[in-house]
Amino acid sequence: MPPHLSADRPAAQPPARGTVDALISQTRRLLGEVDAVRREAPADGEDAQGRWQRALCNLALHQLSDLDEHLAQLRDGPPAVTDPPAAAPAVRSAPAAPRHGSLLSRVGSAEWNLRTDEASWSGELYQILGRDAAAPPLTLDELPSLILDEDRPMLTTMVTDCLIDAKPIDGEFRIVRPDGGVRTVHMMGEPVLDADGSTASMWAVLRDVSELRLSQRTVGETRESLQRQRHVAQTEHRLAVELQEAVLPPWRGSLRFPRQGPRALDVAAHYLPSSSSALIGGNWYDALELPDGETLLSVGDLTGHGVTVTSGMAMLLGALRGMAVAGTQPGQLLSWLNQLLDTTVQPALGSAVCCRYLPATRTLNWAQAGHPAPLLFRDGTGRALDAPDGVLLGATSGAVYGQAEESLRVGDLLLLHTEGLVPRRYGSPHPDEAGSTGGTTAVQRLLGLAPRFGEARTAQDCVRMVVEEFGETEREDDACVLIARIGS
């Protein structure tokens, strides 16, 4: 409240200067720390999380800047307001020059004397409203001319309640500056009463909160954007899980094939999700008894994550089953899968291993497309099968895939897996490269389970051993493992 309007009241004592200076120092230290956090946030356009972090930092900076500004005013006292001449009610005071430059340019004060129709503005208020410092201050009747049409009724209501009912003013409105710019102003004021209780004048502090409100809107928009992205991600994850569950065999134990009689395979498999991504990948495992009594075994991985990749995996697995039922051999089967990926609307890369087991002769015919070779465990030891030629699916048109044959024995165990089973930091650049200087490779770790596999009674027991060994491992991609045990 300006001093000349409260001469009959005791002057308020300013707080201890040392206390306010300490608060200002703390505020400016926080400003520096928050600004450092903002600079470390990801650059524009990277992701919604980065935009959200930057928006919150900018909002905090505006809030701290305002706090610094208010503390400086508290320390230095109210801005000067010139008393108007008593004999000339039509004359309005000229503004005082701002004492703190840009620091105080967003906070100003005004007083409207209802008895004399005089108005007094601080220099800061002229800056906020963009008016010429030599122009007279506007009266309460003239003030609405600066306000946007849709905000005028709110200002009128606030001023009327203050003057008639002596209610404090606390609200925001938008003003249009002479240059056409629109600013948001927060106005707080109170009536000044005469001894008889009537309103003699109104005093107000006006604060430019345009940048603050812009930061708040940015925070709100990034929050909504982040929520939308999370909702989309949750929906996509749910759809991918449902699609994956609908496609992959729902095994809860070992799978046996009755048509194969005493030489039936004992098969079990397991899917291990990624520990670093909530999205479902394109890994698959499959075992299918064919019309001629043979068995198709396959595992594979389509690169990427999400519904699109899971849909592509379902398409490949469906095509693989269909061609295998028609009698296609593994090498030719992969050639046609490669052609299928090459002609899809959304190009993709994938790896796979396909095996066709002939129970009558205990023979395994197999082919691979850029995929780890099956591991064969026999008599307490294990080894990787010698892989025929084969490039990644979708890598090149017209690729030809070689085919290998392996004779199996009763009690032999085949292990098929995708690359994500063992993170590459545990071994060599490629999981199938033995002799790496980087430590134990994926193949070596799996082959190390040979003695335990030799004691297992079922394929499901063996899968459980693999999950115990690798299930808690942090992996960047999801993975599958399939184990088939040769029956007697």
C-alpha positions as a printed Julia matrix, in Angstrom:
488×3 Matrix{Float64}:
   0.0     0.0     0.0
   1.51    3.4    -0.95
   2.71    5.47    2.04
   0.59    8.54    1.26
  -2.6     6.5     1.5
  -1.83    5.05    4.92
  -0.48    7.99    6.9
  -2.89    7.23    9.72
  -1.51    3.71   10.08
   1.85    2.59   11.55
   4.42    1.98    8.83
   5.25   -1.66    8.23
   8.79   -2.51    9.22
  10.83   -4.18    6.48
  12.38   -7.53    7.35
  16.01   -7.69    8.34
  18.09   -7.0     5.22
  20.55   -9.75    6.06
  17.77  -12.36    6.16
  16.4   -11.29    2.78
  19.89  -11.22    1.25
  20.43  -14.78    2.46
  17.16  -15.85    0.85
  18.15  -14.13   -2.38
  21.49  -15.96   -2.39
  19.77  -19.31   -1.84
  17.29  -18.58   -4.61
  20.02  -17.68   -7.09
  21.97  -20.81   -6.16
  18.88  -22.88   -6.91
  18.47  -21.01  -10.19
  21.96  -22.08  -11.23
  21.4   -25.69  -10.21
  18.05  -25.97  -12.0
  19.54  -24.35  -15.1
  22.32  -26.98  -15.03
  19.69  -29.72  -14.91
  17.88  -28.13  -17.85
  21.06  -28.05  -19.93
  21.6   -31.77  -19.26
  18.09  -32.65  -20.46
  17.84  -34.26  -23.96
  17.7   -31.89  -26.93
  14.41  -30.86  -28.54
  12.72  -33.45  -30.67
  14.3   -36.54  -29.07
  11.35  -37.82  -27.06
   8.36  -36.82  -24.94
  10.24  -37.56  -21.72
  12.95  -35.07  -22.66
  10.41  -32.38  -23.54
   8.67  -33.04  -20.23
  11.93  -32.61  -18.29
  12.8   -29.39  -20.1
   9.31  -27.98  -19.57
   9.45  -28.65  -15.82
  12.92  -27.1   -15.61
  11.76  -23.99  -17.48
   8.74  -23.68  -15.2
  10.94  -24.0   -12.12
  13.32  -21.36  -13.53
  10.44  -18.92  -14.04
   9.15  -19.56  -10.52
  12.6   -19.07   -8.99
  13.18  -15.96  -11.1
   9.92  -14.5    -9.84
  10.89  -15.37   -6.26
  14.24  -13.65   -6.73
  12.44  -10.62   -8.1
  10.0   -10.43   -5.22
  12.73  -10.82   -2.62
  14.69   -7.98   -4.2
  11.61   -5.75   -4.0
  11.07   -6.82   -0.39
  14.64   -5.87    0.44
  14.56   -2.49   -1.33
  11.05   -1.42   -0.42
   8.03   -0.6    -2.61
   8.53    1.17   -5.94
   8.09    4.93   -5.88
   4.69    6.34   -6.79
   4.52   10.11   -7.27
   1.76   11.99   -5.44
  -0.55   13.85   -7.82
  -1.21   17.59   -7.2
  -4.28   17.98   -4.99
  -5.6    20.99   -6.89
  -5.54   19.37  -10.3
  -7.63   16.15  -10.29
  -7.27   15.67  -14.04
  -3.48   15.57  -13.87
  -1.91   12.12  -13.53
   1.58   11.42  -12.29
   4.55   10.55  -14.48
   6.18    7.19  -13.81
   9.34    6.72  -11.86
  12.22    5.06  -13.67
  12.73    1.39  -12.84
  15.62    0.86  -10.45
  16.53   -2.75  -11.29
  16.29   -2.92  -15.06
  14.89   -6.15  -16.4
  14.84   -7.75  -12.94
  11.8    -5.73  -11.87
  10.27   -5.08  -15.28
   7.55   -7.71  -14.76
   6.09   -6.34  -11.49
   4.46   -2.92  -11.16
   1.97   -1.11   -8.94
  -0.91    1.29   -9.41
  -3.28    3.38   -7.31
  -6.66    4.81   -8.25
  -8.12    7.55   -6.05
 -11.91    7.4    -6.24
 -12.48   10.82   -4.68
 -10.22   12.77   -7.03
 -10.26   10.43  -10.04
  -6.48   10.47   -9.95
  -4.27    7.58  -10.97
  -0.64    6.8   -10.18
   1.45    4.13  -11.89
   4.95    2.87  -11.21
   7.44    2.84  -14.06
   7.38   -0.95  -14.08
   3.67   -0.97  -14.88
   4.29    1.17  -17.96
   6.8    -1.43  -19.12
   4.38   -4.3   -18.52
   1.6    -2.62  -20.48
   3.96   -1.37  -23.19
   2.83    2.22  -22.83
   4.85    5.37  -23.37
   6.34    6.52  -20.08
   5.31   10.1   -20.93
   1.64    9.17  -21.33
  -0.73    9.7   -18.4
  -1.83    6.6   -16.46
  -5.26    5.22  -17.3
  -8.18    5.65  -14.94
 -10.25    2.65  -13.83
 -12.81    3.53  -16.5
 -10.09    3.58  -19.18
  -8.26    0.44  -18.05
 -10.63   -2.04  -19.81
  -9.58   -0.56  -23.16
  -6.32   -2.53  -22.83
  -8.02   -5.83  -22.0
  -9.05   -8.53  -24.46
 -12.8    -8.5   -24.99
 -13.4   -11.92  -23.44
 -11.49  -10.95  -20.25
 -13.2    -7.58  -19.64
 -16.21   -8.97  -17.73
 -13.85  -10.65  -15.24
 -11.93   -7.41  -14.64
 -15.16   -5.48  -14.24
 -16.44   -7.96  -11.66
 -13.19   -7.87   -9.66
 -13.05   -4.07   -9.58
 -16.75   -3.74   -8.73
 -16.46   -6.23   -5.85
 -13.44   -4.34   -4.56
 -14.99   -0.87   -4.69
 -18.48   -1.76   -3.49
 -17.98   -4.76   -1.2
 -14.36   -4.05   -0.19
 -13.23   -7.45   -1.47
  -9.56   -8.0    -2.35
  -8.65   -8.41   -6.01
  -6.87  -11.53   -7.15
  -7.17  -12.55  -10.8
  -5.6   -12.65  -14.23
  -6.46  -11.11  -17.55
  -4.81  -10.6   -20.9
  -3.82   -7.18  -22.17
  -2.99   -6.07  -25.7
   0.09   -3.91  -25.96
   0.36   -1.11  -28.54
   2.67   -3.29  -30.65
  -0.05   -5.96  -30.86
   1.59   -8.33  -28.39
  -0.63  -10.07  -25.88
   0.56  -10.45  -22.29
  -1.0   -12.18  -19.3
  -1.15  -10.01  -16.18
  -1.89  -11.13  -12.62
  -3.5    -8.4   -10.55
  -3.67   -8.38   -6.75
  -5.22   -5.41   -4.98
  -7.24   -4.17   -2.06
  -9.49   -1.26   -1.2
  -8.25    1.63    0.97
 -11.01    2.66    3.37
 -11.8     6.03    4.92
 -12.57    6.41    8.61
 -16.29    6.0     7.86
 -15.61    2.63    6.16
 -16.21    3.82    2.61
 -13.75    3.04   -0.17
 -11.44    5.94   -0.84
  -9.13    4.33   -3.37
  -7.88    1.06   -4.76
  -4.29   -0.08   -4.74
  -2.94   -2.99   -6.77
   0.2    -4.83   -7.76
   0.29   -6.11  -11.35
   2.65   -8.85  -12.42
   3.49  -10.01  -15.92
   3.1   -13.81  -15.77
   3.18  -14.47  -19.52
   6.36  -16.58  -19.49
   5.23  -18.42  -16.37
   1.88  -19.34  -17.91
   3.61  -20.35  -21.15
   5.85  -22.7   -19.19
   2.85  -24.11  -17.33
   1.03  -24.7   -20.61
   4.13  -26.41  -22.0
   4.28  -28.64  -18.93
   0.6   -29.49  -19.34
   0.97  -30.22  -23.04
   4.03  -32.42  -22.54
   2.28  -34.22  -19.68
  -0.7   -34.93  -21.93
   1.6   -36.0   -24.75
   3.5   -38.3   -22.41
   0.25  -39.78  -21.09
  -0.98  -40.37  -24.64
   2.29  -42.07  -25.58
   2.13  -44.24  -22.47
  -1.44  -45.2   -23.25
  -0.49  -46.08  -26.83
   2.51  -48.07  -25.57
   0.36  -49.94  -23.04
  -2.24  -50.73  -25.7
   0.43  -51.84  -28.15
   2.06  -54.03  -25.52
  -1.26  -55.66  -24.65
  -2.04  -56.35  -28.31
   1.46  -57.74  -28.91
   1.17  -60.05  -25.89
  -2.25  -61.28  -26.98
  -1.0   -61.89  -30.51
   2.11  -63.69  -29.28
   0.09  -65.88  -26.93
  -2.29  -66.72  -29.75
   0.56  -67.79  -32.06
   3.15  -69.55  -29.88
   2.31  -73.05  -28.62
   0.81  -72.74  -25.1
   3.07  -75.39  -23.56
   3.03  -75.94  -19.83
   5.18  -79.06  -19.94
   6.79  -81.51  -22.35
   5.08  -82.02  -25.7
   4.86  -85.51  -27.18
   3.79  -86.54  -30.66
   1.6   -89.67  -30.62
   2.01  -90.49  -34.34
   5.73  -91.09  -33.88
   5.21  -94.06  -31.55
   8.18  -95.23  -29.48
  10.57  -92.9   -31.33
   8.61  -89.8   -30.41
  10.37  -86.58  -29.51
  10.04  -85.12  -26.03
   9.84  -81.36  -26.66
   9.64  -78.34  -24.33
  10.19  -74.62  -24.83
  10.16  -71.31  -22.98
   9.96  -67.6   -23.8
  12.11  -65.17  -21.78
  11.07  -61.48  -21.96
  13.5   -58.59  -22.21
  14.51  -56.95  -18.94
  15.09  -53.52  -20.54
  11.99  -53.09  -22.7
   8.29  -53.49  -22.04
   7.69  -54.13  -25.74
   7.28  -57.61  -27.15
   9.78  -58.66  -29.8
   9.58  -60.99  -32.78
  11.02  -64.16  -31.21
   9.28  -67.47  -31.8
   9.59  -71.17  -31.14
   7.55  -73.94  -32.72
   7.19  -77.7   -32.91
   4.69  -79.19  -35.34
   3.92  -82.83  -36.15
   3.57  -83.1   -39.92
   1.14  -85.36  -41.83
   3.92  -87.81  -42.78
   4.86  -88.32  -39.11
   7.93  -86.1   -39.28
   8.38  -83.11  -36.97
   9.14  -79.48  -37.74
  11.26  -77.71  -35.1
  12.05  -74.02  -35.47
  13.1   -70.92  -33.59
  13.59  -67.44  -35.01
  13.7   -63.74  -34.37
  12.32  -60.86  -36.41
  14.18  -57.63  -35.58
  12.36  -54.9   -33.67
   9.59  -54.71  -31.1
   5.88  -53.97  -30.96
   2.68  -54.97  -32.66
   4.05  -54.58  -36.2
   6.98  -56.91  -35.5
   4.81  -59.42  -33.62
   2.38  -59.42  -36.55
   5.28  -60.04  -38.94
   6.45  -62.9   -36.75
   2.96  -64.42  -36.83
   2.93  -64.11  -40.63
   6.31  -65.86  -40.96
   5.37  -68.62  -38.55
   2.11  -69.22  -40.38
   3.9   -69.39  -43.72
   6.55  -71.69  -42.27
   3.95  -74.13  -40.96
   2.01  -74.11  -44.2
   5.02  -74.8   -46.38
   6.29  -77.5   -44.0
   2.93  -79.29  -44.09
   3.19  -79.21  -47.88
   6.47  -81.14  -47.64
   8.97  -78.29  -48.23
  12.47  -79.07  -46.99
  14.26  -76.67  -44.6
  16.64  -75.06  -47.13
  13.91  -74.31  -49.67
  11.58  -73.26  -46.87
  13.99  -70.53  -45.74
  14.45  -69.37  -49.35
  10.71  -68.81  -49.64
  10.52  -67.1   -46.23
  13.27  -64.76  -47.43
  11.27  -64.01  -50.57
   8.19  -63.37  -48.45
  10.02  -60.84  -46.26
  11.53  -59.22  -49.35
   8.07  -58.49  -50.78
   6.37  -57.2   -47.61
   5.28  -53.56  -47.4
   7.47  -52.94  -44.37
  10.94  -54.46  -44.96
  12.39  -56.36  -42.02
  15.29  -58.6   -41.12
  15.05  -61.91  -39.35
  17.04  -64.95  -38.37
  15.8   -68.51  -38.08
  16.76  -72.15  -37.85
  14.43  -74.8   -39.26
  14.77  -78.53  -38.57
  12.87  -81.48  -39.98
  13.17  -84.62  -37.85
  12.58  -88.03  -39.44
  11.75  -90.47  -36.6
  12.06  -93.58  -38.79
  15.8   -93.03  -39.26
  16.41  -90.56  -36.4
  17.74  -88.08  -38.96
  17.71  -84.31  -38.63
  17.64  -82.16  -41.78
  18.15  -78.5   -41.0
  19.0   -75.06  -42.38
  19.71  -71.68  -40.86
  19.37  -68.02  -41.83
  21.96  -66.0   -39.91
  21.04  -67.84  -36.71
  22.96  -69.7   -33.98
  23.31  -73.38  -34.88
  21.48  -76.03  -32.82
  23.46  -77.56  -29.98
  23.67  -81.34  -29.71
  24.18  -82.92  -26.28
  25.25  -86.57  -26.06
  26.79  -88.65  -23.27
  27.38  -85.7   -20.94
  29.03  -83.42  -23.5
  27.77  -80.98  -26.1
  28.76  -79.31  -29.35
  27.35  -76.92  -31.93
  26.31  -78.49  -35.23
  28.28  -77.45  -38.31
  26.11  -74.79  -39.92
  25.28  -74.74  -43.65
  25.39  -71.43  -45.52
  22.55  -68.99  -44.91
  22.16  -65.2   -44.68
  19.63  -63.25  -42.66
  16.06  -63.35  -43.9
  15.25  -60.18  -45.8
  18.91  -59.25  -46.3
  19.11  -59.96  -50.02
  16.78  -61.04  -52.81
  17.1   -64.52  -54.21
  19.22  -65.89  -51.38
  19.95  -69.63  -51.44
  20.14  -71.57  -48.19
  22.19  -74.7   -47.68
  20.91  -77.75  -45.85
  22.71  -80.12  -43.47
  21.93  -83.6   -42.18
  22.69  -85.02  -38.74
  22.21  -88.58  -37.5
  20.84  -88.72  -33.97
  20.76  -91.4   -31.28
  18.39  -92.38  -28.53
  18.79  -89.98  -25.59
  20.37  -87.21  -27.67
  19.22  -83.72  -26.81
  18.85  -80.82  -29.27
  18.81  -77.22  -28.01
  17.62  -74.38  -30.27
  17.72  -70.79  -29.03
  17.58  -67.2   -30.19
  20.47  -64.76  -29.75
  18.9   -62.78  -26.92
  19.23  -65.7   -24.52
  22.7   -64.57  -23.41
  23.7   -60.86  -23.52
  26.72  -60.26  -25.74
  28.67  -58.63  -22.95
  29.17  -62.13  -21.58
  31.05  -63.24  -24.65
  32.2   -62.54  -28.16
  30.67  -60.14  -30.71
  28.66  -63.07  -32.07
  27.22  -65.7   -29.73
  28.51  -68.55  -31.88
  32.14  -67.48  -31.96
  34.12  -69.78  -29.7
  37.54  -68.82  -28.42
  36.59  -65.19  -27.84
  38.87  -63.07  -25.71
  35.83  -61.38  -24.2
  34.93  -64.16  -21.75
  32.46  -67.01  -21.79
  30.4   -67.1   -24.98
  26.72  -67.93  -25.17
  27.53  -71.32  -26.69
  30.1   -72.11  -24.0
  27.7   -71.27  -21.21
  25.02  -73.47  -22.73
  27.43  -76.33  -23.4
  28.47  -76.08  -19.77
  25.03  -77.41  -18.84
  25.75  -80.77  -20.51
  26.41  -82.73  -17.27
  23.16  -81.48  -15.77
  21.21  -82.28  -18.93
  22.56  -85.83  -18.74
  20.84  -86.26  -15.36
  17.5   -84.75  -16.45
  14.5   -87.01  -16.97
  12.53  -84.84  -19.42
  12.97  -82.01  -21.91
  10.97  -79.8   -19.55
  13.54  -80.42  -16.8
  16.25  -79.28  -19.2
  14.34  -76.12  -20.11
  13.95  -75.4   -16.42
  17.73  -75.65  -16.01
  18.26  -73.13  -18.83
  15.77  -70.72  -17.28
  17.49  -71.05  -13.89
  20.83  -70.28  -15.53
  19.75  -67.38  -17.76
  16.31  -66.3   -16.54
  17.56  -63.63  -14.13
  20.12  -62.26  -16.6
  19.52  -58.66  -17.72
  18.96  -58.88  -21.47
  18.26  -56.15  -23.98
  16.11  -58.41  -26.15
  13.63  -61.17  -25.5
  14.62  -64.77  -26.24
  13.33  -68.28  -26.82
  14.76  -71.71  -26.07
  13.45  -75.05  -27.42
  14.75  -78.45  -26.34
  13.95  -81.76  -28.05
  14.98  -85.13  -26.61
  15.21  -88.17  -28.91
  12.99  -91.02  -27.78
  13.85  -94.7   -27.86
